[in-house]
C-alpha cells in the first residue's frame, strides 16, 4: 500500500482488526520511509443488488435508506442504535444470501416486517402502517388483532413448556 504522505511504494501493517460485524478489516499501517502511520479499510467487493420498485423503476439497493426507515419505525423506542444497525446489516445479508442480483421492494418490506415483529411490536405497527398503506382504521385494527393473537399463541406455548 502506497504511503499517502510521502508516496513511498510500500507500508507495514502494525495492527488488523475486524469491524462492521466482520464485513471489513481495519488495518493500521506504518511507512518505513517517513515513519508516519495511517489507517486503511479492506472490504470484499459485492455484486450490486438491484431493487425492483412497485412502479417498475429499478435502483441500486441502499443500506442507508433501509436504516433510515428502521430509525423512523424505532423513533422514541427503547432500542439501541447498534441493534437497529445490526438489523439493517442482517436484512441486507439475508437478501444477498439469496444469490440473486435483483430483489423486489416487496421482498425487502416483508423481511423488514419479520425482523420488526420479533424486536419491537410498536415499531412493527409503525412500519406496517406506512408499508401496507392501511386504507382505513378497520385494516389497521385487523393487523393489531393478528399481533395480539400471535402474542397469545406464543404465551400459550411458553406456559406449556
C-alpha positions as CSV (number, residue, x, y, z in Angstrom):
1,X,0.0,0.0,0.0
2,X,1.4,3.3,-1.1
3,X,2.0,5.9,1.7
4,X,-0.4,8.8,1.5
5,X,2.2,11.2,3.0
6,X,5.4,10.6,1.1
7,X,4.2,8.2,-1.7
8,X,6.7,5.5,-0.8
9,X,5.6,2.4,-2.6
10,X,5.3,0.1,0.5
11,X,4.0,0.1,4.1
12,X,4.0,-2.2,7.0
13,X,0.8,-3.5,8.7
14,X,1.0,-2.8,12.5
15,X,-2.5,-3.9,13.6
16,X,-5.5,-5.5,12.0
17,X,-9.0,-5.9,13.4
18,X,-12.4,-6.9,12.2
19,X,-15.1,-4.1,12.0
20,X,-18.7,-3.9,10.9
21,X,-19.5,-7.3,12.3
22,X,-16.7,-9.0,10.3
23,X,-17.7,-7.4,7.0
24,X,-14.4,-5.4,6.7
25,X,-10.9,-5.2,8.2
26,X,-9.3,-2.1,9.6
27,X,-5.6,-2.0,9.2
28,X,-3.1,0.4,10.9
29,X,-0.1,0.8,8.7
30,X,3.3,2.5,9.1
31,X,5.5,3.8,6.3
32,X,9.1,2.6,6.6
33,X,10.3,5.7,4.7
34,X,8.7,8.6,6.7
35,X,7.6,6.7,9.8
36,X,4.0,8.1,9.6
37,X,1.0,5.9,10.4
38,X,-2.3,5.7,8.5
39,X,-5.4,3.6,8.5
40,X,-6.9,1.6,5.6
41,X,-10.1,-0.5,5.4
42,X,-10.4,-3.7,3.4
43,X,-13.8,-4.9,2.3
44,X,-14.8,-7.6,-0.2
45,X,-16.4,-6.4,-3.4
46,X,-20.1,-7.1,-3.5
47,X,-22.1,-7.5,-6.7
48,X,-24.6,-4.8,-7.0
49,X,-28.1,-5.6,-5.6
50,X,-30.9,-4.0,-7.7
51,X,-34.3,-3.3,-6.2
52,X,-37.3,-3.6,-8.4
53,X,-39.8,-0.9,-7.3
54,X,-43.6,-1.2,-7.4
55,X,-43.8,1.4,-10.2
56,X,-41.4,-0.6,-12.4
57,X,-38.3,1.5,-11.7
58,X,-35.1,-0.2,-10.8
59,X,-32.4,1.3,-8.5
60,X,-29.4,0.1,-6.5
61,X,-30.0,-1.2,-3.0
62,X,-29.1,1.4,-0.5
63,X,-28.5,0.3,3.1
64,X,-28.8,3.9,4.3
65,X,-32.4,4.0,3.0
66,X,-33.1,0.8,4.9
67,X,-31.5,2.2,8.0
68,X,-33.5,5.5,7.7
69,X,-36.8,3.6,7.5
70,X,-35.8,1.5,10.6
71,X,-34.8,4.6,12.5
72,X,-38.2,6.1,11.8
73,X,-40.0,3.0,13.0
74,X,-37.9,2.8,16.2
75,X,-38.2,6.5,16.9
76,X,-38.6,7.1,20.7
77,X,-38.4,3.3,21.3
78,X,-36.0,1.7,23.8
79,X,-33.9,0.1,21.1
80,X,-30.2,0.9,20.8
81,X,-28.8,2.3,17.6
82,X,-26.4,-0.6,17.5
83,X,-29.4,-3.0,17.5
84,X,-31.0,-1.1,14.6
85,X,-27.8,-1.0,12.6
86,X,-27.3,-4.8,13.2
87,X,-30.8,-5.4,12.0
88,X,-30.2,-3.4,8.8
89,X,-27.0,-5.4,8.1
90,X,-28.8,-8.7,8.8
91,X,-31.6,-7.8,6.4
92,X,-29.0,-6.9,3.7
93,X,-27.1,-10.1,4.4
94,X,-30.3,-12.2,4.1
95,X,-31.1,-10.5,0.8
96,X,-27.6,-11.2,-0.6
97,X,-27.6,-14.8,0.6
98,X,-30.5,-15.4,-1.8
99,X,-27.8,-15.2,-4.5
100,X,-30.0,-13.1,-6.8
101,X,-28.8,-9.8,-8.3
102,X,-32.4,-8.4,-8.2
103,X,-34.9,-8.2,-5.4
104,X,-38.4,-6.7,-5.2
105,X,-39.2,-3.8,-2.8
106,X,-42.0,-6.1,-1.6
107,X,-39.5,-8.8,-0.5
108,X,-37.5,-6.2,1.4
109,X,-40.6,-4.8,3.1
110,X,-41.7,-8.3,4.2
111,X,-38.2,-9.1,5.5
112,X,-38.2,-5.8,7.5
113,X,-41.6,-6.6,8.9
114,X,-40.4,-10.0,10.1
115,X,-37.4,-8.5,11.9
116,X,-39.5,-5.7,13.4
117,X,-42.2,-8.0,14.7
118,X,-39.6,-10.1,16.6
119,X,-37.9,-7.0,18.0
120,X,-40.5,-4.3,18.8
121,X,-44.2,-4.5,18.1
122,X,-44.7,-0.7,18.2
123,X,-42.0,-0.2,15.6
124,X,-43.6,-3.1,13.6
125,X,-47.0,-1.3,13.7
126,X,-45.5,2.0,12.7
127,X,-43.7,0.4,9.7
128,X,-46.7,-1.6,8.7
129,X,-49.0,1.4,8.7
130,X,-46.7,3.0,6.1
131,X,-45.7,-0.1,4.2
132,X,-49.1,-1.7,3.9
133,X,-50.8,1.7,3.4
134,X,-53.8,0.8,5.5
135,X,-56.9,2.2,3.8
136,X,-58.8,2.7,7.0
137,X,-58.9,2.1,10.7
138,X,-60.5,-1.3,10.1
139,X,-57.5,-2.6,8.2
140,X,-55.2,-1.2,11.0
141,X,-57.3,-3.0,13.7
142,X,-57.1,-6.3,11.8
143,X,-53.3,-6.1,11.9
144,X,-53.4,-5.3,15.6
145,X,-55.7,-8.2,16.3
146,X,-53.4,-10.5,14.4
147,X,-50.5,-9.3,16.5
148,X,-52.5,-9.9,19.7
149,X,-53.4,-13.5,18.5
150,X,-49.7,-14.2,17.8
151,X,-48.7,-13.0,21.3
152,X,-51.4,-15.1,22.9
153,X,-50.3,-18.2,21.0
154,X,-46.7,-17.6,21.9
155,X,-47.5,-17.1,25.5
156,X,-49.6,-20.3,25.5
157,X,-46.6,-22.2,24.1
158,X,-44.3,-20.9,26.7
159,X,-46.6,-21.9,29.5
160,X,-46.8,-25.5,28.2
161,X,-43.0,-25.8,28.1
